[in-house]
Amino acid sequence: MDNNIKISGEREWHKNLWHPFTQIKSSYPPQHIVNANGAILFRENGSPLIDAISSWWVTLHGHSNPYIAKAIFEQAKELEQVIFADFTHSQAERLAERLSKATGLQKLFFSDNGSTAVEVAIKIALQWWYNQGESRQQIIAFTGAYHGDTFGAMSIGERNLFNEPFEDMLFPVNRIPWPETWWGDTTIESREKESIKKLELLLETPTAALILEPLVQGAGGMRMVRPEFLQQLQKIINQSKTLLIADEVMVGFGRTGSLFASKRANISPDLMALSKGLTGGCLPMGVTMASQKIFNNFVEDDPRKTFWHGHSFTANPLGCAAANASLDLLENNPNAYLRFESRHLPHLKKIAQHPKIKRPRLIGTIAAFDLKTDSQDGYLNNAGKAIKRYALKHNVFIRPLGNVIYLLPPLCITDTQLEHCYKVINSSLDEI
Ligand SMILES: Cc1ncc(COP(=O)(O)O)c(C=O)c1O
């Protein structure tokens, strides 16, 4: 255990539950949440808690949003589920039209979560080459990448303690360094050059696709890159006709201050994976957007050229209704994400002066910095645990990634709530 801070309302572990990403031996039992509203989680026996990381980056407009709740309720009375092979429905059609327009990618393929949206993108990319009779199997990914927990997604993600037990069963991927940057970084250009050099070397082998998390690697530590780097990357891979897959599972739907990170970075992926904020974070759903060029190579008489993939809950009407309602909210109030960066800015500037922190960085709704410690930076660094515990005691929920502290709140968080989050983190730095 990290320290002795006691939190009221902490329960024992439930005998029938197995929690995600949790080592029961070294974790505190979970808090029981009875309801939630806006940015606030209400605990069974504790004061209201600010959800400063949008419940694993999904809750976009806030919890229990009445507009989305109503859309789900209305849809549930009409059509709750229908097989999406042989049938279609209005909510799916409307969502496809809107996301095609917003992303510039004409075709939408449904799945259930972020990992499956990525799996679909990889399978489509590989089969696209297969359908043309050209065997391209190399996939290029980045160091520090995280794309989900299914086997394909694990394969392209960074090899680390999360996937070590499966290492021998993951397919090979070639990796280039992710040239992360931060405020006051003076060596970024040389690191970007190094990355590009490695890319050019790898591209000497015909490559099916390059996959990246545009602008921000999430689970890898909220590591941000410059748009110029991504633009340069795109230019280079275009020359070898390598497909570009944008994993926007975390950064999509306004998180980087633009509706999509690819748009802010000014890159044009061939495939895009979306989930998390897609339904406003209310229901699980994933989609993979594909260009018309990609789709056309799957329209063939030869049955082997069909994309034989699908999930039972494909295009679930409730999920589609939630997603359409969430898009309404984004369209009606774009300033909620366009201006979020300026809300973080004064607070992060202040905390950036603190002697215990390094590498402050900010884009859109995502603000992050690293704690200076004597141990190695990374997920296994314990420094963030005490800060998390302190914040919880002071009614703020954060979930540091090792020694990386970040805030990624719902768009609806009030100025007072946001200020409180920064105040608590600031005082935790002084006191711990
Ligand atoms: C960039 C990225 N891709 C994929 C995933 C996997 O999404 P899910 O947890 O919904 O399977 C995540 C989850 O955090 C993610 O951040």
Ligand as a Chemical Component Dictionary entry (heavy atoms), coordinates in Angstrom:
data_LIG
# 
_chem_comp.id                   LIG 
_chem_comp.type                 NON-POLYMER 
_chem_comp.pdbx_formal_charge   0 
_chem_comp.three_letter_code    LIG 
# 
loop_
_chem_comp_atom.comp_id 
_chem_comp_atom.atom_id 
_chem_comp_atom.alt_atom_id 
_chem_comp_atom.type_symbol 
_chem_comp_atom.charge 
_chem_comp_atom.model_Cartn_x 
_chem_comp_atom.model_Cartn_y 
_chem_comp_atom.model_Cartn_z 
_chem_comp_atom.pdbx_ordinal 
LIG C1 C1 C 0 -5.832  4.822  -27.889 1  
LIG C2 C2 C 0 -6.614  3.646  -27.391 2  
LIG N1 N1 N 0 -6.946  2.670  -28.243 3  
LIG C3 C3 C 0 -7.678  1.614  -27.855 4  
LIG C4 C4 C 0 -8.112  1.489  -26.560 5  
LIG C5 C5 C 0 -8.919  0.290  -26.141 6  
LIG O1 O1 O 0 -10.224 0.667  -25.899 7  
LIG P1 P1 P 0 -11.198 -0.273 -25.024 8  
LIG O2 O2 O 0 -10.691 -0.193 -23.629 9  
LIG O3 O3 O 0 -12.536 0.332  -25.187 10 
LIG O4 O4 O 0 -11.104 -1.646 -25.594 11 
LIG C6 C6 C 0 -7.793  2.490  -25.636 12 
LIG C7 C7 C 0 -8.244  2.387  -24.245 13 
LIG O5 O5 O 0 -7.838  3.101  -23.372 14 
LIG C8 C8 C 0 -7.032  3.599  -26.060 15 
LIG O6 O6 O 0 -6.691  4.591  -25.231 16 
# 
loop_
_chem_comp_bond.comp_id 
_chem_comp_bond.atom_id_1 
_chem_comp_bond.atom_id_2 
_chem_comp_bond.value_order 
_chem_comp_bond.pdbx_ordinal 
LIG C1 C2 SING 1  
LIG C2 N1 SING 2  
LIG C2 C8 DOUB 3  
LIG N1 C3 DOUB 4  
LIG C3 C4 SING 5  
LIG C4 C5 SING 6  
LIG C4 C6 DOUB 7  
LIG C5 O1 SING 8  
LIG O1 P1 SING 9  
LIG P1 O2 DOUB 10 
LIG P1 O3 SING 11 
LIG P1 O4 SING 12 
LIG C6 C7 SING 13 
LIG C6 C8 SING 14 
LIG C7 O5 DOUB 15 
LIG C8 O6 SING 16 
# 
